[in-house]
Amino acid sequence: MLERSRELGGGIGAAVARRLLDAGHRVTVTGRGAERLSAVAEELGRPQGLLTVVGNAAEYDQVRAAVELTLKEFGRLDTVVANAGFATHDTVAEGDPAGWSEMVLTNVLGPALLIRASIDALKETRGRIVLVGSVAGHVHGPGNIYGATKWAVTGLAENGRREVTEFGVGVTLISPGRVETPFWDSYGSLPPGHLLTADQLAESIVWAIGQPSGVDVNTVVVRPIGQPN
């Protein structure tokens, strides 16, 4: 029987990829940097079921090419995970607009492009779409531009679900709280308090992917204990 194939991207994505590969799935990991992708592949042990594809999540031709390469390599596509995103860690009243366009394109346009590029293949397998949002897409933060992009992802998940559910395709929004990942590098330091690990969040994502056929879990909010907002 043909094993399932899945498409992912970077940091948290690497933790998800490891769990799926260990369970016998085949996985495509995408990202902008060839060097970073090579490091992820090395970290995962370069297993036979792993495909890495360089591409920009905000460029439709590149997203579509990654989907096509996955189909060519593995023969089918069961799940896509839209995980690419970053924050400029500034605010609408005091921030630097120079970084906002790229953030909005990556965080908001990127997931929409992935849905568009993969939906035909997912219809065939009655597969799943997983969008990685954020608690910031449910709780308002003063002037938080990144939060506004994640509110958009929250809306995209439900708007998308209402369209693709008739095709037998499931949609899950995973909204993490604070996670210890390179996301905080541009912030300058980790935030105070307990943080989730990438592996802990990956458990929730893989759980959503592993739901039985016909079951559609739509919104999962995952916070570390001690995070009040």
Secondary structure, DSSP 4 states (H G I P E B T S, - for coil): -PPPEEEEESHHHHHHHHHHHHTT-EEEEEES-HHHHHHHHHHTT--TTEEEEE--TT-HHHHHHHHHHHHHHHS---EEEE--------BTTTS-GGGHHHHHIIIIIHHHHHHHHHHHHHHHHT-EEEEE--GGGTS--TTBHHHHHHHHHHHHHHHHHHHHGGGT-EEEEEEE--EESGGGGGGSSPPSS--EEHHHHHHHHHHHHTPPTT----EEEE--TT---
